[in-house]
């Protein structure tokens, strides 16, 4: 296919040669919708203005699955006491929230489905 039928290859099968990659089946691949700790503080302030967030004492309770997020990441600063319910969280995010006086509770995957 590389010599006398080259024009045929170019016309009908331009991707005949070369690497084409591999795509994982959708069952194996899990996509994360993430939120950073700094963004979470801004979201809390916005939800507090709309009275859409629960408060236990001086701690705000946030369920990230109801907001459409499934992973918490550690970029940004925390200045509020937060109790966060999430499926996954990075170690940095967990440390920042604990230093601010809050806690991170991981929800099991069995409850997810």
C-alpha positions, 0 to 999 in steps of 0.5 A: 500500500505504500508504493503503487497504490499510494494515491488510492491510500491518500484518497480512501484511507488517509489514516492507514499508516501511523499510530491512532491511540487508544480510548478507554471504555466509558465504564473504566474511565471516570470523569471528575468535576472538581472544585478548589477550596478557594472557589468553595469559599466563594460559593459558600458566601454566594449560597449563604446570601441565597439561604441555600446552605445549612449551618451547624453552629459556626460550621457550614455544611456543604454536600458537593454532590448536590452542587454537581462536584465529585472531587475537592482540590486544594488550590486557594485559601480557606477562611471559613469553618466548613464541613464538606461531604464529597466522594474524593478529596486531595490531601492538601484540601483536607489539610487546609480545611482541618487547619481552618477548623472544619472537616472533610467527610468522604462518601462511599462510592456505593452510595453514589450509584 
